[in-house]
Amino acid sequence: MTFPTLNLSVIAPQVVLVVAALVILIADLVIAEKRILGWASLVAVLGALAAVFWSQAAFLRQSAAPAFQTMALADGLGLFASAAVLIAAALAILLAVERVADFTPRAGAYYSLILLATAGMTAMTTASDFMMIFIALEILSLALYILVGFNRKEMRSGEAALKYFLLGAFASGFFLYGIALIYAATGTTNLNDMTMRLLMMSMSLPFAPLLPVGVGLLLVGFGFKVALVPFHMWTPDVYQGAPTPVTAFMSVGTKTAAFAALIRVLVSLASSDRPWLIALAALAVLTMTLGNLAALRQTSLKRMLAYSSIAHAGYLLTGLAAGNQTGAQGALYYLLAYTFMNLGAFAVLLAIQRREENDVAGERMIGLASRQPLLAVLMAVFMFSLAGIPPLAGFFGKLYVFSGAVDAGLAWLAIVGVLNSAIGAYYYLRVTVSMFMTEPAGQPVESPKIAWPVWATVVIAAVGTVLLGLWQWPWLQTITNAVGMLALR
């Protein structure tokens, strides 16, 4: 009997995360001090990040990206997106260390689910087969369904979890049907094999007409995960009902994993006719426009950031609709920038959120500069970056994705994006004005004492937001190499 050679370095981050999740579940039974479990989870995420760098070193030593059979590929795209997901997970765990007891006594289960969701996200970024993408998608989805409903004291949390689960189940069905039709059209679920077959037999595939239908159904599944219009209905309720650390994590981690997988899928289909690029452009316009217009009317800051997240999904989709290297590079840079600036904004909300609360009203920000001047300054950094004001990371993220659209002859799409950015700037700057230029009408509501892990999360996110804007060369070089390996035409 001949056993296959398994390159475990490709899946080393997932192995670290899954083993750590199991160990923490067992340790939860015997350890009374639950904060230890949080720190152990953080160590596990950092260990997985070290495994990513180990895989990167193996990638650089070889002429081709190391693979785990034909299911996973540790190339530049997967390793970059995995690192972004792990950074988000580390910051989310740091954010929750002092506040997880506010909404659940089951800290061990909470941290284990965070680790399992992270394992699914990282597996999705490196998956090179539709079966692997689907399994990774279900792993991260099942963990997030439970995490959203983890606050048993809050009725909205249970309602949000049920909505997320039901709509997610429908979206998974569309996703799986899309995979089935693509398999019928190409005869394979492996992305590399699919590329070769489309290059060699694009005119002789007997079921080729099924391909665009399958891709359309696949986009429905991806659209649900990244909150594209009209698959966005769950987003504001889930973001508002979920515990704030969970919202912070899923708002950036899920987008990074899903967009990385979508980039890989679109590259594998690049040798065929691509009518779906027009569909992506139309979805981008609808998504950014509805997200920004709906955010204007929100009084809940979590709902405002939820609609903001929808709008940013539209900006990201602009880069993918371009179908060129510039757009893909811009999307990856945007994902990294969005990880820091959006997670930082949610960290500020958690800092001013009282322990018995699960949301923050807009009027709570009034006069924050007089009560917490440093926190107000850092929140302003996140708001300016999300609005796309230079020289912060958000400005360059939008610049790069819009440049990709212009290079592809979609100048009209870039113009729509710029106009939507102007609309979005209004509600971001409204928060900043209320912090610095408005005084509360009555007695100001005092914020709770901010624990140092929450401060650390806010500061790290702010440093990342500023650093990505001012010092771009190493990140852009890594992204350029990653996209270049994908051979986008």
Secondary structure, DSSP 8 states (H G I E B T S, - for coil): -------TTTTHHHHHHHHHHHHHHHHTTT-S-THHHHHHHHHHHHHHHHHHHHHHHHHHHSSS--EETTTEE--HHHHHHHHHHHHHHHHHHHHHTTTGGGT-S-HHHHHHHHHHHHHHHHHHHHB-BHHHHHHHHHHHHHHHHHHHT--TT-HHHHHHHHHHHHHHHHHHHHHHHHHHHHHHHHS--BHHHHHHHHHHHTTT-TTTTHHHHHHHHHHHHHHHHHT-TTS-TTHHHHHHHS-HHHHHHHHHHHHHHHHHHHHHHHHHTTTS--THHHHHHHHHHHHHHHHHHHHTT--BHHHHHHHHHHHHHHHHHHHHHHTSHHHHHHHHHHHHHHHHHHHHHHHHHHHHS-TT-S--BGGGGTTHHHH-HHHHHHHHHHHHHHHT-TTSHHHHHHHHHHHHHHHTT-HHHHHHHHHHHHHHHHHHHHHHHHHHS---SSS--------HHHHHHHHHHHHHHHHHHH--HHHHHHHHHHHHHHT--
